[in-house]
Amino acid sequence: MSQPDILHQAFELGFTYTRSTGPVVGRFLTELRNRNIVGIRASDGRVIVPPMEYDPDTAEALSEFVAVGQEGEIVSWAWVTEPRDAHPMDRPFAWALIKLDGADVPMVHCVAAGAESELATGAKVKAVWADEPKGFITDIRCFELA
């Protein structure tokens, strides 16, 4: 009994589309490329960083950008003892919620520290910029203790 011929075709799954960042996220990323951080004012007056296109409470479009500081304080954090390849740092670091000066809503970013014992809720941190900003969140390489 002979074996039937098996048909096969090379196939590569891919998503060949691009997505624009839009006027709000686009402005945030452009400001990062220029080593500035901006948030957006919500309908209740809070400043949200990174900015959102729509108010989280009312769903109205937001458009009032607000410059915020490059320093802030740790609101909450988690220590990463053994970073993985996908992590932003190749040595132990912390993921932290950081409330920047002038912002009301904290943002998530990584914090470089020599040891877990150096970190605490309320600790002051400052942004460390990439050598060559490109308009990505990674333009803020990390935060470090101020």
N, C-alpha and C positions, 0 to 999 in steps of 0.2 A: 504494500500500500504506500503510495507516494504522499509526501507532505504537501499541503496546499501552499501556494506562494502567499507570504504575508506582506501586505502593503503597508508602507510607512512613509511618513512625511515629516521632515524637520519642522518644528514649530517653536516659536519663542513668544511667550506671553509678555506683552508690554502695553503701557499706557502712553500713547504718543501725543497726548494733549498737554498744553501748558495752562496754568491758571494765573490770572493777574492778581496782584495783591490788593487792588482797589485803593481808594483815596485815603483811608484811615490807616490800614496796616502798611501801605506803601509809604505814607508820610513817616510813620514810626521807624521803618527800616532805613529810609533815607536819612533821617536824623541820626540813627545809630552810625551810619557810614560817616557822618560828620562829627562823631563822638559827642552827640547830644542825646538826651533821653526826654521823650515827651509822653504825656498821658493825655486823657481826654476827660472833660468835665461832664458828669452825669446830671440828670435832671434834678437830683437832690443836692448837687454841689460837690459831691465826692469826686476826687480825681483818681481815675482808673489807669493803671499801668500794668501791662501794655494796653494801649487804647482799644476799645471795642467800637464796632460800627453802630451798635444799637444799645440803648439803655437797658440794663438787665431787669429793671423793675417796670418800666412803662413801654418798652419796645420802640420808643421814638428814636429816630436817627440822631446820632451825636456828631458834632462838628467843631466844638470849641477845644482846640488843643491847648495844653498847658505844659510849659517847661518844668521839669522836676530836677532835683539834684542827682548827683552821681554818688552820693553817700546816703546811707540809711541805716536801719536797724533790723536785726534778725527777729522775726516774729515767732518762727518755729523752724526746726531743722531736723535732719536725719543724717547720721554719719554713714558713709560708704567705706567699709574697711578694705574690700577687695574689688576695685573697679573692673568693669568688663570692657571689652574692646569698644563697645558702642558709647561708653561714658566719655564725657568731655575732658577728663583728666586721667592720667595713667598712674596716679598715686592716690592714697586715701584722701577723701574730700567730703564735703557735706552738700546735700541738696537743702536749700533753705527758702523759706518765704521771707522776702526782703521788702520792707516798707521804705521806699525811697523818700528822702526829704521832699515835702511838697505833695506827696501822694497819700491817698487814704486807703487804697487797696494794694496789698503786697503782691509782688511778682515772684515767680519761681526762678531761681538760678543757682549755679554752683558756687561754693565758697571754698577757697584754698586755705588750709590751715595745717600747721605742722602736726597737730594731734587733736583728737576729739576733745581732750580736756581744755583746749584753748577756746572752745566755742561755748556760748551761752545765749539763751533767749535774752534779747535786749542789747546784745553786743553790737557795736557800731562797725559797719563795713563800708568799703569804697570800691567802685568799679575799677577793673583793670582791663584796658582796651587791647584788642588785637593789634599787632604791628601794622597790618594793612587792612583796615576795615573795608568790607565789601557790600554792606547792606543786609546782613543777616543777624539774627539774635546772637550768634557766636562772635560778633564784633565786640561784645562784652565777653572777653575771654573767661573771666570769673570775677568774683568779688573776693577781697581779702580784708582782714581785720584792719580797722582804721587806727 
